[in-house]
Amino acid sequence: MTPSTDLNIPLFERAKALIPGGVNSPVRAFKAVGGTPRFIKRAQGAYFWDANDQRFIDYIGSWGPMILGHGHPAVLEAVQKAALEGFSFGAPTEREVELAEEILGLVPSMEMIRLVSSGTEAGMSAIRLARGATGRSKFIKFEGCYHGHADSLLVKAGSGLATFGNATSAGVPPEVVQHTIVLEYNNVAQLEEAFALHGKELACVMIEPIAGNMNLVRASVPFMKRCRELCAEYGALLVLDEVMTGFRVALGSAQSVYAKAIPGFKPDITVLGKVIGGGMPLAAFGGPRAIMEHLAPLGAVYQAGTLSGNPVATACGLATLREIKKPGFFDALSARTRSLVDGLSAAAAAEGVPFSADCEGGMFGFFLLPELPQNYAQVLKTDNARFNTLFHGLLDRGVYIAPALYEAGFVSSAHTADDIDATVAAAREVFKAL
């Protein structure tokens, strides 16, 4: 297709005149990979179609929520029924209770839950709750983990070991991030030093158990175990950000994966999003009753939201969770994701391209590196230019992966063996050029 006939180009030009960068979330702009973003018209199953009606095999799945694929009949029926009953009430509904019951039944570390509208909202509320419950101000996060765009979370590592972080966005005053300590992911020694220095002042440690915003990097079992031990020892709360991994990597979320390796493991607060909304704006945070009762109207920690527990969003999320609970769902999804990762690895090896990949449940990631990285600094060693070639090569062949090498990918139950085979075949052609 020539540029003159590509309908995405005039759409992007119109958008840039009206919306900063032409997009409403930065990664969509293709700035990291170059070229023109695809404007999506419709989606069904494992595919979506752009303004030119070109079909793509979709491996972003709205960045994780579409675990059933697009337009699943049961979900579509639930949403249509809910929409006919009303878009929003600003008052409680039975469906909010049903969704809470469903989530709490699947994640035993939580006894109570608060529904909100976005992962950013859930993440910042979880930190406020941890501070209110402990009476402390400081908290630890890890470089490469993304917890939303709240001011205190837009932080990079400080200049020295276990120092406070520096803002990574204009508009975030230094005093806002003065209580945020940024450490290296999977670095046990640094974690121990930070607790030795600041342990009695720490409200919480916040971590993505399987990070999805430096591609896919999982916390090692010893590292996660030490996070849990140190939080318990010093009276800090362990906050697992499972916005991306919740109900995506396992029915019990990532914490159930770690509980198999660490006896008795559970977080104090869990942050959820994406899958629990099924593609609608919905997120949540929850934990034991004693912690959650610090929230208003029971306690002094204030949090509110006009659209929290939206009746259409809860219908979408509830229908999604009921589908993924069915016997064998995650076994099949995990096998399909593993077949993709193994196929890509074999194709890269056949062409002599340095490549490493990992997956859990329906989430995967790969790097143009000979070994899987363990932290953000190692992720940065990936060859950007080669990744960009790979991205555009796949895009030209009808395969849509994340337009940035720092983002994980997602497989849905709608992806077929033929979709996986077609993806691997396309990748093999591009690997030859690498």
N, C-alpha and C positions, 0 to 999 in steps of 0.2 A: 504494500500500500504506500503510495506516494504521500508526502506531507500535505499536498494540496487537497487530498481526499480524506485525510484523517480528521474526523470530526472532533476528536479529543483536543486538537490544537486550538480551534476557535473557542471551544468551551473553557479551556484553561485561560485564554486571553481575557475572556469576559470575567472569569472568576478573579483573576489577578487585579482587575480594576475595582473590584468590590470587596474582596476578602484579602486580608494580609497573606501574601504568598500564594493566593488562590486556593487555599485549603483551610479547613477548620480544625486540623490537627497536623503538626509540622511534618511527620514522617510521610504523609500522603503526597507531599510535593515532589518526591523523587529527587530532592536536592542532593542526597548522598550518592545516588547512582546516575544522575543526569537523565535528560530526556523529558518527555511529557507524561504526566500521570494519566492513567486511564479513568475515565468517568463512567461509572457503572450504571447501567440501565435496569438490570434485573438479575435475579439469581434463582437457581433451582438445584437442589441436591448438592453435588460437589462442584458446581460450576457457577460462574457468573459471566455476563456479557457486557461489553463496553458500548460506547456511543456508536461504534462502527458495526455493532452486532458480532464482534469477534468473541468467540467463546474461550474462556480460560479455565483450567483446572485450578481451583481455589485452595491455596494452602495458608491463607491468613485467617479465613473464617471469622471475619470481623474482629481479628486479633484475639480469637479464642472462644467466644460464646457459642459459635455454631457447631456444637459437637454432634448434632444430628444432621448437619447439612442445612441448606436453605429450604424453607417452605415445607418442613415436615408436616404431614397431614394432621396429626394429633395436635401439634402446637398451633398450626394455622386455625384449626377449628376452635381451640380454646381462646385464642386472641380475638377472633371474629365475634364469638359469643360475648366476651367481656366488653368489647367495644360497643356493641349494641346496648349493653346495660349502662354504659357511661364511661367517659374518659378519665374523670378525676372528681373526687368528692370532698377532699380535705377533711375527711372523717374516717373512722375505722371501718374495715370490712372483714368479713369472715375469711376471705382468701389470704389476707396477711397472716392470719392465725394458722391457716393450713400450710402456707409456705414455711413459716417458722417451725411448725411441727415437723415438716418434711426434712428441713435442714438439720435441726437438732437431733432427729432420729438417725441421721447418717454421720454426724460429727460429734462423738460423745464428749469431747473436751468442752463443749459449749452447753450451758444450761439455760441461757437466755440470749436473745439476739435483738439487734436494732436494725431495721431496714432503712437504707438511704438510696440515693439515686446514682452515685458514681463511685468508682474505686478511690479517686482522690478524696472525696468526702468521707468515705469509710476509713481511709488511712489516717487522715488528720484527726478524725474523731477518736480513733483508737489511741493515738498518742495523748490527746487531751484527757481521755479516760484514764490512761496509765498514770499520767501526772496527778490527776485528781485523786486516784485511789491510793497512790504512794506518798503524796505530798512532796514529791521531788520534781526537779526541772530538767535535768540532763537526760539524754538518751543516746544510744549507739545505733548507727546504721552502717551499711557496708557499701564501699565503692562499687558501682556497677549495678546495684539494686535500685529499682525505681518504684516509688510508693505514691506516685501522683505528684501534682504540681503545687502542693501547699508550700508556703514560703520556707518553713523550717526543714523541708525535705529536699529542696533544690540546692544540694550541697555536694561539693567534692572534697577529697581528702585534704587535710591541712599539710603544712610544710614538714612536720616532723611526726615521729611515731606517737600514735594515740593523742594527737592534738585536735583541737576543734577545727571544724571545717570552714571552708570558704564558699560563699554563695556562687552558684553557677548560672544565675539569671540576673539580668538587670532588674531593678525594682525590688530586690530583696536586701534590706539594710543589714549590715554586719551584725548589729545587735540582735537581729531576729534569729540568726543561726549560731549565736554564741554558746548555746546549750547543746548543739548537735555535734557529736563526736563521730568522725568517719574513719572506719578501719578497713583493712584489706580482707576481702572475702576468703574464707578457708585458712586464715592465718591464726592458729591457736595461740602462739606466743604473744602476738600483738593484742589479742583479745584478753588474755590473762593480765597483761601489763595495764591495759585500760581499766580493768576492774580494780587492780591494785591501786591505781591512781585516783579513780573516781567512783568506785563501787557503791559507797554509801550515799552518793548523790544521784545515782542513776534511777530514773523511773522505769526504763524499759530498754530492751534490745529489740530492734525491729529488723526482720530479715525475710527475704524471699527464700524459702527452702530449696526451691529449684528456680534459679534466676532466669527470667525470660527476656530481660532487656539488655543483656550483654550476650545475645543469642541464648543458648541453653547451657547454663553452668550450674551443676548441683552442689549443694553443700555436702562435704564429706561427712560420714557418720561420726567420726571423732570430733569434728568441728561442731556439729549440731549438738552432740552430747555435751560438749563443754559449754556451749551457750546455755543449755538447760541447767547444768550444774551450777554455773556461776550466778545465774539469775536467782536460783533458789538460795544460794549461799548468802548473797548480798541483799536479798529482798527486792530485787528488780523484777519486772514482769517480762516474760518472753512473748513477743508479738509476732506471729507468723502471718506474713502478707501472702495470702493464698488467692488474691484477686485472679491471678492467671492460672494457678495450679488447682484451685478448688474445684472438685468434681471433674477435672480435666485429665489429671494424671492417674486418678483412682477414684472409686466410689466414695472412699473415706477421705479423699484429698491427699495432699503430700504428707500431712502429718501421720496418716495411717501407714505410709511407706516407711517413714522413719521409726514408727512404733514397732515395726517388725524387727528392727535392728537394735533399738534402744528400749529395753524393758521399761514400761511405765511412762514412756515419753508422751507428753502433751503440752501444748502451749497454754499460756494464761489468757491470751486474747487472739482470736482469729479474725482476719480481714478477708472477706469474700467479694466476688463480683463476677462479671462475664457470664459463666455458664448458669449461675443462679437466676439470671435475667433472660437467658435464652436468646439474646440479641436486643432486648429492650434495656433502657437505662435503669439498672437496678444493682445495688450492692448491699453489703451488710457487714457488721462486726458483732462479735459475740464472745462470751466466755462464761466462767462460773457465775452463779447468782450473786455471790458476795462482791464480785467486782462490778458486774453490770448494774447492781442496785445503786451505784454511785451516780448513775445517769438521772437527769431530770425526766419525769417529775418526782422520782423517788429521792434523788440525791442532788448534790450541788453542782455536778458537771453538766453544763448546758449543751444541748444539741437538738436541732430541730430542722424540719424540711417540709416545705409545702407539698411536694410531690412524693415524699417518702411513702413506700408501700402502695404506689400507684396501681389501681385495679387491673389495668391492661398489662402492665409489666409483670405483676405477680401471677397473672394467668399464664403468661408466656413462660415464666420461670418454673412454675409448678408443673406444667405439662412437660417441660424439658426434663426435670428431675424424675418424674414418674416413668419416662421412657428409658433413661439411663440406668434405672434401678432394675430393669428386667434382667433375668438370669442370662449370663454369658455375654452381656453387652461389652464390658470392659476387656474380657478375654479376646473378643473379636477385634475390638478397636486397637488394642495393644499389638496384636499380631499384624494387623494391617500397617500400623505405623512402623513396626520393626521391619516389615518387608520393604518399605520405602527406604529406610535408613540403610539396610543391608544392600539393597540394590544400588543406591547412590555410592556407597563405599566401594562396592565391587567395580562399578563403572569408572570411578576415579582411579582406582588401583590399576585397572587395565590400561589406562592412558598415562600412568606415572605421575598423576597429580597429587600433591600432598593433600590429605583429606582426613578428617576425623569427625565422628558424629555420635550422637547420643539421643535417647528417647525414653519417655516414660508415659505410659498410657497413650493418649492421643496428642502428645506434645513432643516435638523433636527440634533438634538444632544441629548445625554442621559448621565446620570451620575449614578453611583452606590452610590447615596446619597438620603436621604429622601426628600430633598428640592433642588430646582434649585439654584446653586451658582450665585452670583452677581459679583464676581471678581476672579482674578487669585488665590489669596490666598485660597479662598473657594474651587476652582476647585481642588487644590492640596490635599484636604482632601479625594478625591476619592481613593478607595482601588486598588492600581495597580495590586496586585496579582490576585484579583478577576476579574479585567478587562481582564487580560491576559488569564485567564481560559475561560472567556466568548468569547474572540476573537478566540482562537484556537478551542473552541467547535463549534462555528459557522462556522469557516473555514472548519473543518472536515465534516460539514454537507452541504457544498456547498454554504455558505453565506459569502461574502467578505465585511467586514467593514474596516474602517481605522485601520492600525496596530499601533495605539497609542491612548491613551485615551484623548488626547488634540486636536483631529481633528473632525470636524463636518462631517456629512454624507449627501448624496444626492440621491434623488429619481428622476427618469426621467419619461417622458411620456410613455416610453416603458415598464415600470414596470406594471404588471397586478395584478388584485386582487389575482390570484393564487400565484404570486410571493410573495406578502405580506403575504398571509396565510402560505406559506411554510417557510418564514422567521420567523414568529411568532411561528410556531410549533417547528422549530429548537431551537429558543431561549428558549422556555418553557422547552425543554429537558435539556438545559444547566443550566437554572436557578435552576433546581432540584439539580444539583451538587453543586450549590453555597449555 
